[in-house]
Amino acid sequence: MRFIVDTQLPPRLASFLESKGHDCIHTTHFDNGHLLQDAEIVAIAIEQRRTIISKDADFSDYYHLKGAPPNILSLQFGNLSNKDLMAYFDEYLNVIVRAFDNGAEYLQFSRDGIITN
């Protein structure tokens, strides 16, 4: 899969996903990436066919107003250490990939697991 990880999430998540064989970039990969606006991230995701990974509710709102593309993986964990975040991804990554491969366009990912819309 191809992912773009939003600014407020750790670059370590992009590295983790790459280590699992996915094409993943973090917004900080771009010049002034920490300043990318949501609309710019959406445009990159659409142009490069990437799924946005974010905890920003604006991307959920965007999906519910306009639909896909892009696909959205909305993280609903609240405060969580990077170590725990990587552990959740390690446990659920196959479920996430399978859901998107089977046509999901929006997933919520929380301590309780994956919810599809």
N, CA, C and O of each residue as an XYZ file, in Angstrom:
468
protein
N       0.843     -1.188      0.000
C       0.000      0.000      0.000
C       0.877      1.235      0.000
O       2.066      1.191      0.315
N       0.247      2.333     -0.364
C       0.916      3.631     -0.378
C       0.238      4.526      0.663
O      -0.977      4.721      0.630
N       1.036      5.065      1.581
C       0.519      5.892      2.662
C       1.223      7.237      2.684
O       2.354      7.376      2.218
N       0.522      8.236      3.243
C       1.137      9.493      3.645
C       0.731      9.719      5.095
O      -0.453      9.700      5.429
N       1.723      9.933      5.948
C       1.496     10.116      7.381
C       1.466     11.613      7.671
O       2.381     12.347      7.297
N       0.416     12.052      8.333
C       0.204     13.462      8.634
C       1.238     13.984      9.640
O       1.867     13.224     10.375
N       1.383     15.289      9.639
C       2.419     16.000     10.387
C       2.432     15.695     11.876
O       3.507     15.538     12.456
N       1.278     15.606     12.505
C       1.243     15.465     13.962
C       1.579     14.046     14.430
O       1.668     13.798     15.633
N       1.764     13.130     13.503
C       2.170     11.765     13.846
C       3.678     11.622     13.645
O       4.272     12.347     12.848
N       4.290     10.696     14.363
C       5.754     10.602     14.315
C       6.275     10.064     12.978
O       5.691      9.142     12.409
N       7.376     10.641     12.478
C       8.016     10.095     11.275
C       8.377      8.620     11.442
O       8.482      7.882     10.463
N       8.563      8.208     12.672
C       8.862      6.799     12.957
C       7.767      5.871     12.420
O       8.053      4.733     12.046
N       6.523      6.346     12.380
C       5.432      5.531     11.843
C       5.659      5.263     10.354
O       5.460      4.141      9.887
N       6.072      6.286      9.614
C       6.363      6.090      8.186
C       7.500      5.088      8.008
O       7.437      4.224      7.133
N       8.524      5.200      8.824
C       9.645      4.256      8.750
C       9.191      2.842      9.075
O       9.606      1.883      8.424
N       8.344      2.717     10.079
C       7.818      1.404     10.448
C       7.059      0.779      9.280
O       7.271     -0.388      8.949
N       6.176      1.556      8.657
C       5.380      1.036      7.541
C       6.277      0.666      6.356
O       6.029     -0.331      5.677
N       7.303      1.455      6.111
C       8.260      1.103      5.060
C       8.967     -0.201      5.385
O       9.205     -1.014      4.492
N       9.306     -0.412      6.654
C       9.989     -1.651      7.047
C       9.096     -2.875      6.847
O       9.582     -4.003      6.770
N       7.791     -2.640      6.766
C       6.826     -3.721      6.536
C       6.496     -3.879      5.051
O       5.600     -4.638      4.684
N       7.234     -3.152      4.200
C       7.087     -3.318      2.760
C       6.131     -2.367      2.071
O       5.786     -2.570      0.907
N       5.697     -1.330      2.775
C       4.756     -0.374      2.190
C       5.493      0.874      1.726
O       6.542      1.228      2.262
N       4.929      1.530      0.726
C       5.455      2.795      0.226
C       4.844      3.880      1.100
O       3.648      4.154      1.003
N       5.643      4.493      1.940
C       5.101      5.438      2.912
C       6.001      6.662      3.010
O       7.226      6.552      3.068
N       5.367      7.824      3.027
C       6.089      9.069      3.249
C       5.424      9.819      4.392
O       4.224      9.686      4.634
N       6.215     10.591      5.071
C       5.715     11.478      6.122
C       5.659     12.877      5.521
O       6.452     13.199      4.637
N       4.746     13.701      5.982
C       4.636     15.046      5.414
C       5.940     15.825      5.545
O       6.199     16.721      4.742
N       6.757     15.507      6.528
C       8.035     16.208      6.674
C       9.015     15.859      5.556
O      10.084     16.462      5.462
N       8.664     14.894      4.709
C       9.452     14.540      3.536
C       9.475     15.707      2.532
O      10.418     15.841      1.753
N       8.440     16.539      2.558
C       8.303     17.658      1.632
C       8.940     18.916      2.225
O       9.028     19.063      3.444
N       9.384     19.820      1.348
C       9.888     21.112      1.809
C       8.807     21.787      2.642
O       7.652     21.870      2.224
N       9.185     22.264      3.814
C       8.236     22.895      4.740
C       7.041     21.993      5.022
O       5.923     22.469      5.217
N       7.290     20.674      5.040
C       6.220     19.696      5.220
C       5.449     19.859      6.508
O       4.263     19.535      6.570
N       6.111     20.360      7.542
C       5.407     20.573      8.806
C       4.372     21.693      8.689
O       3.539     21.873      9.578
N       4.432     22.449      7.577
C       3.482     23.528      7.344
C       2.429     23.189      6.283
O       1.595     24.030      5.946
N       2.466     21.949      5.752
C       1.491     21.573      4.723
C       0.078     21.716      5.261
O      -0.224     21.290      6.375
N      -0.775     22.317      4.459
C      -2.180     22.444      4.806
C      -2.901     21.155      4.446
O      -2.432     20.387      3.606
N      -4.038     20.922      5.082
C      -4.805     19.703      4.820
C      -5.123     19.542      3.336
O      -5.037     18.437      2.801
N      -5.489     20.633      2.669
C      -5.826     20.557      1.245
C      -4.621     20.098      0.416
O      -4.783     19.385     -0.574
N      -3.424     20.506      0.820
C      -2.217     20.080      0.114
C      -1.957     18.595      0.331
O      -1.541     17.893     -0.590
N      -2.202     18.122      1.542
C      -2.022     16.696      1.845
C      -3.023     15.868      1.051
O      -2.675     14.817      0.513
N      -4.257     16.335      0.977
C      -5.280     15.648      0.182
C      -4.850     15.592     -1.283
O      -4.963     14.547     -1.923
N      -4.360     16.709     -1.812
C      -3.936     16.748     -3.214
C      -2.789     15.767     -3.471
O      -2.783     15.073     -4.488
N      -1.826     15.709     -2.561
C      -0.708     14.758     -2.698
C      -1.239     13.331     -2.666
O      -0.845     12.495     -3.480
N      -2.136     13.059     -1.720
C      -2.686     11.705     -1.579
C      -3.433     11.286     -2.841
O      -3.304     10.148     -3.291
N      -4.202     12.186     -3.405
C      -4.940     11.860     -4.618
C      -3.979     11.659     -5.782
O      -4.072     10.666     -6.503
N      -3.059     12.598     -5.965
C      -2.122     12.532     -7.091
C      -1.257     11.276     -7.027
O      -0.998     10.648     -8.053
N      -0.807     10.907     -5.821
C       0.104      9.777     -5.674
C      -0.609      8.497     -5.234
O       0.033      7.487     -4.948
N      -1.931      8.551     -5.184
C      -2.747      7.390     -4.782
C      -2.296      6.834     -3.429
O      -1.994      5.649     -3.293
N      -2.260      7.718     -2.444
C      -1.860      7.348     -1.093
C      -3.049      7.423     -0.144
O      -3.965      8.221     -0.340
N      -3.022      6.596      0.870
C      -3.990      6.654      1.959
C      -3.424      7.570      3.024
O      -2.274      7.418      3.434
N      -4.233      8.526      3.476
C      -3.805      9.454      4.525
C      -3.975      8.776      5.873
O      -5.031      8.217      6.170
N      -2.922      8.830      6.689
C      -2.990      8.386      8.077
C      -2.908      9.630      8.941
O      -1.918     10.360      8.896
N      -3.945      9.870      9.726
C      -4.001     11.096     10.520
C      -4.853     10.899     11.758
O      -5.712     10.019     11.812
N      -4.597     11.737     12.749
C      -5.499     11.789     13.899
C      -6.304     13.086     13.883
O      -7.076     13.363     14.801
N      -6.114     13.873     12.831
C      -6.785     15.148     12.645
C      -8.232     14.903     12.190
O      -8.462     14.291     11.147
N      -9.181     15.373     12.961
C     -10.598     15.172     12.644
C     -10.999     15.848     11.332
O     -12.010     15.479     10.736
N     -10.221     16.831     10.875
C     -10.556     17.501      9.615
C     -10.568     16.529      8.439
O     -11.361     16.698      7.513
N      -9.703     15.516      8.460
C      -9.691     14.549      7.368
C     -10.939     13.662      7.411
O     -11.470     13.288      6.365
N     -11.401     13.331      8.599
C     -12.657     12.586      8.723
C     -13.813     13.425      8.195
O     -14.672     12.931      7.465
N     -13.823     14.703      8.576
C     -14.871     15.606      8.089
C     -14.827     15.693      6.567
O     -15.866     15.649      5.908
N     -13.626     15.816      6.011
C     -13.469     15.886      4.560
C     -14.074     14.644      3.909
O     -14.833     14.744      2.945
N     -13.729     13.475      4.446
C     -14.250     12.230      3.865
C     -15.775     12.208      3.927
O     -16.431     11.867      2.942
N     -16.337     12.567      5.070
C     -17.794     12.486      5.220
C     -18.521     13.519      4.351
O     -19.693     13.332      4.025
N     -17.847     14.590      3.980
C     -18.449     15.574      3.088
C     -18.250     15.243      1.615
O     -19.160     15.414      0.804
N     -17.033     14.761      1.269
C     -16.682     14.598     -0.137
C     -16.408     13.167     -0.554
O     -16.365     12.872     -1.748
N     -16.220     12.267      0.411
C     -15.907     10.881      0.071
C     -14.475     10.713     -0.394
O     -13.636     11.594     -0.206
N     -14.212      9.581     -0.998
C     -12.872      9.273     -1.476
C     -12.801      9.516     -2.973
O     -13.851      9.513     -3.616
N     -11.633      9.727     -3.574
C     -10.341      9.683     -2.908
C     -10.098     10.960     -2.114
O     -10.807     11.944     -2.323
N      -9.152     10.978     -1.240
C      -8.278      9.869     -0.871
C      -8.897      8.996      0.195
O      -9.860      9.380      0.858
N      -8.327      7.812      0.349
C      -8.716      6.950      1.460
C      -8.109      7.516      2.737
O      -7.053      8.148      2.712
N      -8.794      7.278      3.850
C      -8.382      7.835      5.136
C      -8.291      6.718      6.175
O      -9.198      5.894      6.294
N      -7.191      6.700      6.924
C      -7.063      5.888      8.129
C      -7.023      6.874      9.284
O      -6.006      7.525      9.525
N      -8.136      6.978      9.994
C      -8.292      7.942     11.077
C      -7.919      7.292     12.408
O      -8.552      6.330     12.841
N      -6.887      7.832     13.045
C      -6.437      7.290     14.327
C      -7.211      7.953     15.451
O      -7.306      9.178     15.516
N      -7.763      7.136     16.332
C      -8.626      7.601     17.421
C      -8.075      7.138     18.769
O      -8.832      6.666     19.617
N      -6.791      7.268     18.967
C      -6.160      6.733     20.174
C      -6.071      7.721     21.330
O      -5.882      7.300     22.471
N      -6.200      8.996     21.080
C      -5.909      9.964     22.134
C      -4.412      9.956     22.395
O      -3.621      9.691     21.490
N      -4.026     10.244     23.623
C      -2.608     10.239     23.956
C      -2.083      8.811     24.005
O      -2.674      7.935     24.637
N      -0.962      8.597     23.325
C      -0.399      7.255     23.200
C       1.093      7.408     22.927
O       1.495      8.263     22.137
N       1.895      6.606     23.558
C       3.335      6.663     23.295
C       3.619      6.137     21.890
O       2.847      5.351     21.342
N       4.722      6.577     21.325
C       5.121      6.071     20.008
C       5.309      4.563     20.040
O       4.951      3.873     19.086
N       5.860      4.055     21.114
C       6.068      2.607     21.249
C       4.731      1.867     21.182
O       4.610      0.856     20.491
N       3.737      2.372     21.899
C       2.422      1.726     21.885
C       1.740      1.868     20.526
O       1.060      0.949     20.069
N       1.925      3.022     19.883
C       1.353      3.211     18.547
C       1.925      2.188     17.570
O       1.181      1.600     16.785
N       3.237      1.971     17.610
C       3.865      0.991     16.722
C       3.361     -0.424     17.044
O       3.189     -1.242     16.140
N       3.128     -0.705     18.309
C       2.618     -2.025     18.698
C       1.214     -2.251     18.124
O       0.912     -3.340     17.636
N       0.359     -1.226     18.182
C      -0.981     -1.351     17.592
C      -0.883     -1.570     16.084
O      -1.576     -2.424     15.531
N      -0.022     -0.798     15.421
C       0.138     -0.989     13.980
C       0.689     -2.366     13.662
O       0.269     -2.992     12.690
N       1.618     -2.840     14.462
C       2.173     -4.170     14.227
C       1.079     -5.236     14.333
O       1.055     -6.193     13.559
N       0.186     -5.060     15.290
C      -0.887     -6.033     15.497
C      -1.967     -5.955     14.416
O      -2.507     -6.987     14.018
N      -2.290     -4.757     13.935
C      -3.449     -4.572     13.060
C      -3.120     -4.247     11.607
O      -4.038     -4.088     10.803
N      -1.855     -4.145     11.247
C      -1.513     -3.713      9.896
C      -2.118     -4.613      8.822
O      -2.621     -4.116      7.815
N      -2.077     -5.908      9.019
C      -2.658     -6.817      8.019
C      -4.160     -6.601      7.875
O      -4.692     -6.689      6.769
N      -4.842     -6.322      8.971
C      -6.290     -6.059      8.935
C      -6.564     -4.765      8.167
O      -7.501     -4.696      7.371
N      -5.745     -3.748      8.409
C      -5.898     -2.458      7.736
C      -5.715     -2.631      6.230
O      -6.545     -2.183      5.440
N      -4.631     -3.279      5.845
C      -4.337     -3.472      4.427
C      -5.437     -4.277      3.750
O      -5.888     -3.931      2.658
N      -5.860     -5.341      4.395
C      -6.915     -6.181      3.829
C      -8.211     -5.383      3.645
O      -8.887     -5.527      2.626
N      -8.556     -4.546      4.622
C      -9.786     -3.747      4.522
C      -9.719     -2.785      3.333
O     -10.678     -2.675      2.569
N      -8.597     -2.095      3.178
C      -8.466     -1.190      2.032
C      -8.417     -1.965      0.726
O      -9.002     -1.532     -0.267
N      -7.733     -3.099      0.704
C      -7.695     -3.927     -0.506
C      -9.085     -4.424     -0.895
O      -9.362     -4.653     -2.073
N      -9.951     -4.586      0.094
C     -11.310     -5.064     -0.165
C     -12.299     -3.931     -0.414
O     -13.510     -4.156     -0.416
N     -11.796     -2.711     -0.623
C     -12.659     -1.612     -1.020
C     -13.008     -0.586      0.032
O     -13.721      0.373     -0.265
N     -12.528     -0.753      1.256
C     -12.796      0.273      2.268
C     -12.142      1.580      1.827
O     -11.072      1.579      1.217
N     -12.791      2.678      2.142
C     -12.249      3.999      1.818
C     -11.922      4.795      3.071
O     -11.137      5.743      3.023
N     -12.526      4.410      4.196
C     -12.338      5.125      5.455
C     -12.343      4.118      6.589
O     -13.276      3.327      6.730
N     -11.296      4.155      7.394
C     -11.215      3.282      8.564
C     -10.917      4.121      9.794
O     -10.144      5.078      9.740
N     -11.542      3.749     10.903
C     -11.180      4.315     12.201
C     -10.389      3.258     12.945
O     -10.784      2.094     13.012
N      -9.273      3.681     13.500
C      -8.368      2.770     14.200
C      -8.199      3.292     15.618
O      -7.762      4.424     15.828
N      -8.552      2.452     16.593
C      -8.475      2.858     17.998
C      -7.983      1.672     18.836
O      -7.660      0.606     18.312
N      -7.938      1.889     20.120
C      -7.541      0.817     21.045
C      -8.463     -0.396     20.920
O      -8.082     -1.515     21.262
N      -9.668     -0.160     20.429
C     -10.645     -1.247     20.268
C     -10.516     -1.982     18.948
O     -11.199     -2.983     18.731
N      -9.642     -1.500     18.053
C      -9.439     -2.151     16.776
C      -9.839     -1.282     15.616
O      -9.693     -0.061     15.664
N     -10.350     -1.914     14.558
C     -10.671     -1.244     13.309
C     -12.182     -1.197     13.109
O     -12.883     -2.190     13.304
N     -12.667     -0.022     12.715
C     -14.071      0.157     12.354
C     -14.098      0.678     10.927
O     -13.402      1.641     10.603
N     -14.901      0.046     10.068
C     -15.021      0.494      8.686
C     -16.321      1.247      8.498
O     -17.306      1.004      9.195
N     -16.308      2.154      7.554
C     -17.531      2.902      7.194
C     -17.934      2.548      5.790
O     -18.933      3.062      5.286
